Amino acid sequence: MASCTRRAAVRPTAQLSMVERYDLATTSWEEMAPMVTPHEFHAVAALDGKLYAVGGYNDDSGVLSSVERYDPAVGAWEAVAPMAATRYGHAVTVLDGKLYAVGGYNRELLSSVERYDPAVGAWEEAAPMAAARMDHAVAALDGKLYAVGGRNYDGGILSSVERYDPAVGAWEEVAAMAEERDGLTVTVLDGKLYAVGGDGGDNRLSSVERYDPSVGAWEAVAPMAAARVKAFAVLFCCLS
């Protein structure tokens, strides 16, 4: 069994441009090259061995459409094509070698979705979600994209889940979670989708739900020891 030795994290606190990387071999953090623009409420994903910081908010510029990419081979960030829309409180993930930016806020809540193709270096519009969402989470599972929870002005905090199938280019509603959650995180493990923590409106959540696409339903699993909002969960190590 081989493990991934490093993971990078952009830490969106107090509009920092600072970036740190954790090295499993040394069990320590090290500082990397900073981003060009300080951000908060942005979103981050890895694609083709590079790290993308997408959108967010900056006190000087307001809501951002800009995108920066970190290449570990050269140890530096560079600007790439911006999104068509400015977004913060959105979510990003990778599906079929493309980067999806989903929902968010820019003077109004967004249902729109954009897709970045690194082969051509440009964004294109994808089908919008049925519901506008911010502070939601997205993940790719079995070749489809899931948008989970979040909040909107009409429905408040959401338990609803939508799934995007690139083969048909459309979203569909799937089973809702048992609990309403915004500021949650989602990740995939063993072919199932986990929704972790978040804000339930009256209280912060330690609860965790798991979605099994083979039966199309959510089930509760063991809760975390601590309630968490706007945390991040990742499958930290890889197997070979």
C-alpha positions as CSV (number, residue, x, y, z in Angstrom):
1,M,0.0,0.0,0.0
2,A,1.3,3.4,-1.0
3,S,0.1,6.7,0.5
4,C,-0.1,10.1,-1.0
5,T,2.6,12.1,0.7
6,R,1.2,15.6,0.4
7,R,-2.0,17.5,0.3
8,A,-2.4,21.3,-0.2
9,A,-4.9,23.5,1.5
10,V,-5.8,27.2,0.8
11,R,-6.9,28.6,4.1
12,P,-9.6,31.2,3.6
13,T,-9.3,33.1,7.0
14,A,-9.3,36.9,7.2
15,Q,-8.6,37.2,3.5
16,L,-5.2,35.7,3.6
17,S,-3.2,35.0,0.5
18,M,-1.1,32.5,2.5
19,V,-1.1,28.9,1.5
20,E,0.2,26.0,3.6
21,R,0.9,22.4,2.7
22,Y,0.9,19.4,5.0
23,D,3.6,16.7,4.5
24,L,2.7,13.3,5.8
25,A,6.4,12.2,5.8
26,T,7.4,14.9,8.2
27,T,4.0,15.4,9.9
28,S,4.3,19.1,9.6
29,W,3.0,22.1,7.7
30,E,5.2,24.2,5.4
31,E,4.4,27.5,3.7
32,M,4.0,27.6,0.0
33,A,4.0,30.5,-2.5
34,P,1.1,32.9,-1.7
35,M,-1.8,33.5,-4.0
36,V,-1.7,36.7,-6.0
37,T,-5.0,38.0,-4.5
38,P,-6.2,37.5,-0.9
39,H,-9.5,35.7,-0.8
40,E,-12.2,34.5,1.5
41,F,-15.4,32.5,0.8
42,H,-13.6,31.1,-2.3
43,A,-13.5,27.4,-3.4
44,V,-10.6,25.1,-4.1
45,A,-10.1,21.9,-6.1
46,A,-7.2,19.9,-7.6
47,L,-7.2,19.1,-11.3
48,D,-4.4,17.5,-13.4
49,G,-1.9,17.8,-10.5
50,K,-2.6,21.6,-10.1
51,L,-4.5,23.5,-7.5
52,Y,-7.3,26.0,-8.4
53,A,-8.6,28.8,-6.2
54,V,-11.9,30.0,-7.6
55,G,-13.9,33.1,-7.0
56,G,-14.5,34.4,-3.5
57,Y,-14.5,37.8,-1.9
58,N,-11.9,40.5,-1.5
59,D,-12.4,43.8,0.4
60,D,-10.8,45.9,-2.4
61,S,-12.5,44.1,-5.4
62,G,-15.7,42.8,-4.0
63,V,-17.1,39.5,-5.2
64,L,-14.6,37.8,-7.6
65,S,-14.8,35.9,-10.8
66,S,-11.0,35.5,-10.9
67,V,-9.3,32.1,-10.8
68,E,-5.7,31.3,-9.8
69,R,-3.8,28.0,-10.4
70,Y,-0.9,26.7,-8.5
71,D,1.6,24.5,-10.3
72,P,3.8,22.5,-7.9
73,A,6.4,21.9,-10.6
74,V,7.2,25.6,-10.7
75,G,6.1,26.5,-7.2
76,A,4.0,29.5,-8.2
77,W,0.4,30.7,-8.8
78,E,-0.8,32.1,-12.1
79,A,-4.0,33.7,-13.2
80,V,-6.2,31.6,-15.6
81,A,-9.4,32.5,-17.4
82,P,-12.0,34.0,-15.0
83,M,-15.5,32.7,-14.7
84,A,-18.3,34.6,-16.4
85,A,-20.0,35.2,-13.1
86,T,-18.6,36.6,-9.9
87,R,-19.3,34.1,-7.0
88,Y,-18.7,33.5,-3.4
89,G,-20.2,30.9,-1.1
90,H,-20.1,28.6,-4.2
91,A,-18.7,25.1,-4.5
92,V,-16.3,23.5,-6.9
93,T,-15.4,20.0,-7.8
94,V,-13.9,18.0,-10.7
95,L,-15.9,15.7,-13.0
96,D,-14.6,14.1,-16.2
97,G,-11.4,16.2,-16.2
98,K,-13.2,19.5,-16.0
99,L,-13.7,21.9,-13.1
100,Y,-17.3,22.8,-12.1
101,A,-18.2,26.0,-10.2
102,V,-21.7,25.6,-8.8
103,G,-24.1,28.2,-7.4
104,G,-23.1,30.8,-4.8
105,Y,-23.9,34.5,-4.4
106,N,-23.2,37.7,-6.3
107,R,-25.9,40.2,-5.2
108,E,-28.4,37.4,-5.6
109,L,-28.3,33.7,-5.0
110,L,-27.2,31.7,-8.0
111,S,-28.4,28.5,-9.6
112,S,-26.0,28.9,-12.5
113,V,-23.1,26.4,-13.1
114,E,-19.9,27.0,-15.1
115,R,-17.4,24.4,-16.3
116,Y,-13.7,25.0,-16.9
117,D,-11.8,22.8,-19.5
118,P,-8.1,23.0,-19.0
119,A,-7.5,21.7,-22.5
120,V,-8.8,24.9,-24.0
121,G,-8.3,27.2,-21.0
122,A,-11.9,28.5,-20.9
123,W,-15.1,28.4,-19.0
124,E,-18.5,27.4,-20.5
125,E,-22.0,27.5,-19.2
126,A,-23.5,24.2,-18.0
127,A,-27.1,23.5,-17.1
128,P,-28.3,25.4,-14.0
129,M,-29.6,23.7,-10.9
130,A,-33.3,23.8,-10.1
131,A,-32.6,25.6,-6.8
132,A,-30.3,28.5,-6.2
133,R,-27.9,27.6,-3.4
134,M,-25.0,29.0,-1.4
135,D,-22.9,27.5,1.4
136,H,-23.7,24.1,-0.1
137,A,-21.3,21.3,-1.0
138,V,-20.6,19.4,-4.2
139,A,-18.9,16.1,-5.0
140,A,-18.6,13.7,-8.0
141,L,-19.7,10.1,-7.6
142,D,-20.1,7.5,-10.4
143,G,-19.6,10.0,-13.1
144,K,-22.3,12.4,-11.8
145,L,-22.2,15.6,-9.8
146,Y,-24.1,16.1,-6.6
147,A,-25.1,19.5,-5.1
148,V,-26.0,18.9,-1.4
149,G,-27.8,21.2,1.0
150,G,-26.9,24.8,1.4
151,R,-29.4,27.7,1.8
152,N,-31.6,30.0,-0.3
153,Y,-33.8,32.9,0.5
154,D,-37.1,31.1,-0.2
155,G,-36.4,27.7,1.4
156,G,-34.0,28.8,4.2
157,I,-31.5,26.0,5.0
158,L,-31.9,23.1,2.6
159,S,-32.0,19.3,2.9
160,S,-32.5,18.9,-0.8
161,V,-30.0,17.3,-3.2
162,E,-29.6,17.6,-6.9
163,R,-27.6,15.4,-9.3
164,Y,-26.1,16.4,-12.6
165,D,-25.6,13.8,-15.4
166,P,-23.2,15.1,-18.0
167,A,-24.4,12.5,-20.5
168,V,-27.8,14.2,-20.6
169,G,-26.7,17.7,-19.5
170,A,-29.4,18.1,-16.9
171,W,-30.0,18.1,-13.1
172,E,-32.5,15.9,-11.3
173,E,-33.7,15.9,-7.7
174,V,-32.7,12.8,-5.7
175,A,-33.5,11.8,-2.1
176,A,-33.2,14.6,0.4
177,M,-31.1,14.3,3.5
178,A,-32.8,13.8,6.9
179,E,-31.5,17.1,8.2
180,E,-31.2,20.5,6.7
181,R,-27.6,21.6,6.4
182,D,-25.7,24.6,5.2
183,G,-22.0,25.1,5.6
184,L,-21.6,21.3,5.4
185,T,-18.9,19.3,3.7
186,V,-19.3,16.2,1.5
187,T,-16.9,13.6,0.3
188,V,-17.0,10.2,-1.3
189,L,-15.8,6.9,0.3
190,D,-16.3,3.4,-1.1
191,G,-18.9,4.5,-3.6
192,K,-21.0,6.4,-1.2
193,L,-21.5,10.1,-0.5
194,Y,-21.1,11.4,3.0
195,A,-22.6,14.7,4.2
196,V,-20.8,15.9,7.3
197,G,-21.7,18.5,9.9
198,G,-23.0,22.0,9.0
199,D,-25.5,24.4,10.4
200,G,-29.0,23.2,11.0
201,G,-30.5,26.6,11.8
202,D,-31.0,26.2,15.5
203,N,-27.7,24.5,16.1
204,R,-24.4,23.4,14.6
205,L,-24.3,19.8,13.6
206,S,-22.0,16.9,14.5
207,S,-24.3,14.4,12.6
208,V,-23.2,12.6,9.4
209,E,-25.4,11.1,6.7
210,R,-24.4,8.7,4.0
211,Y,-26.0,8.4,0.5
212,D,-26.0,5.1,-1.3
213,P,-26.7,5.6,-5.0
214,S,-27.5,1.9,-5.5
215,V,-30.6,2.3,-3.3
216,G,-31.1,6.1,-3.7
217,A,-31.4,6.8,0.0
218,W,-29.6,8.4,2.9
219,E,-28.8,6.8,6.3
220,A,-27.4,8.2,9.5
221,V,-23.9,7.0,10.5
222,A,-21.9,7.7,13.6
223,P,-21.6,11.4,14.4
224,M,-18.4,13.4,14.9
225,A,-17.3,14.1,18.4
226,A,-17.5,17.9,17.7
227,A,-20.1,19.9,15.8
228,R,-18.5,21.6,12.8
229,V,-19.6,24.3,10.3
230,K,-17.6,25.1,7.1
231,A,-15.1,22.4,7.8
232,F,-13.7,20.3,5.0
233,A,-13.6,16.5,4.6
234,V,-11.3,14.7,2.1
235,L,-10.2,11.2,1.4
236,F,-6.7,12.0,2.6
237,C,-4.7,9.0,1.4
238,C,-4.8,7.0,-1.8
239,L,-4.3,3.3,-2.3
240,S,-2.5,1.5,-5.1
